[in-house]
Amino acid sequence: MLPVTNGFALGVDFGTSNTAAVLRWPDGIVKPLLFDGSELLPSAVCFTGTPPLLAGRDAINAARVHPEGFEPNPKRCIDDGVVQLAGAERPVVDLISAVLTRVATEARRVAGAAPESTTLTCPSGWGSQRRDVLASAASAAGLGRPSLIAEPVAAASYFVEIAGGRMPVGSSLVVYDFGAGTFDASVVQRTPDGFRVLAERGLDNVGGLDVDAAIVAHLGASYARRNQQLWQRLTLPSTSADRRAARQLWDDVRAAKEQLSRTAAVTVHIPLFDEAATLGREQLEQLATPVIDRTVRATRAAIRDAGVESATIAGLFLVGGSSRIPLAATLLHRTLGIAPTVIDRPELVVAEGSLYTALEAAPAPEAAPAPLTQPASLTQPASPPPRRPQHPKPRLRKPPRQQRQPRCRRVHRYPEGRGIGGEPWRSSRR
């Protein structure tokens, strides 16, 4: 029987561009934390010259005035030790801690106290040094000693426990993790003790931001010809007003990209020009195809590296916010011959799945801990592990017939067919 606890459990997916966090209530219900009304917290930090370090949307706003103190992707700095911000050296632990502090603060506000336990995800290929940096940042943020969970393992746990996927022992799951700034394809095998990552292929500089950039370049091909100087103010802003206009352009482009998964055409407001440009679904497909093609090739390579037979592949699971682009599922199905599983909120999969992984890996009084959970210290927390999170079963509905792009139900196998698919700042660090 699973142990019962009266405490809260926190699951955090610290991503390259965005961070997601979910909180398990004492009754087992899991809900996402909200940051400025969004389920995603930008993983950005900014130092304005005086403490504290700003994180999230506050950092992005401050960067318009203090661009020299801005770091959009602290996760890419994990090996750097220190980072130059506004002429001062700041330990990378402090940068990551600033982001996690926002998470810890919101978790305490919602729960009324610090969570009883915390799980924190990281890439499966990270060694002990990187994991120690992440664990130290979590501790400095007030999250105690977190359990560190491999991201694809957390996704596999979600696939089995929440999405209802069948993974017999010995079978494998292909995890397609398409985020805003990076991409990872992993093959995870079910073992008697949990999960094991067989192979992984990553693209550090491929993500949804590249699709946004392709759209901006497409718009620029037209507007730059009309007024090169005005367009340059949007692409290379040098004043606070121009930086605000540039941010508005990228935000509108991102919103248009997401809307085109549901409609045939949208309009994008072009700041400074004060005009609206029309963008169609087919145009977006053409612009997104080169980016998504790279992710499909990486996924195929990961399957090849794993050496698994197609008959043993239990599924292809799409996670990460950018996997919402329907063209990704279409090209994957066409290339691999595996029907992808897609869900409504793919950006929360890893954070929520980490709670299940930590639960399964929590040791019984006489048992050794499961190998896939690595605590940040050799001592275990004094409190008992949380009971299994409760998640309402998804309500399934049949997709409408004769529809070019089926609507996404809570969890379903993505049918074959054609689909579609920014930051002004982007770190050069890998």
Secondary structure, 3 states (H helix, E strand, C coil): CCCCCCCCEEEEEECCCEEEEEEECCCCEEEECCECCECCEECCEECCCCCCCEECHHHHHHHCCCHHHEECCHHHHCCCCEEEECCEEEEHHHHHHHHHHHHHHHHHHHHCCCCCEEEEEECCCCCHHHHHHHHHHHHHCCCCCCEEEEHHHHHHHHHHHCCCCCCCCCCEEEEEEECCCCEEEEEEEEECCEEEEEEEEEECCCCHHHHHHHHHHHHHHHHHHHCHHHHHHHHCCCCHHHHHHHHHHHHHHHHHHHHCCCCCEEEEEECCCCEEEEEEHHHHHHHHHHHHHHHHHHHHHHHHHHCCCHHHEEEEEEECHHHHCHHHHHHHHHHHCCCEEEECCHHHHHHHHHHHHHHHHCCCCCCCCCCCEEECCCCCCCCCCCCCCECCCCCCCCCCCCCCCCCCCCEEECCCCCCCCCCCCCCCCC
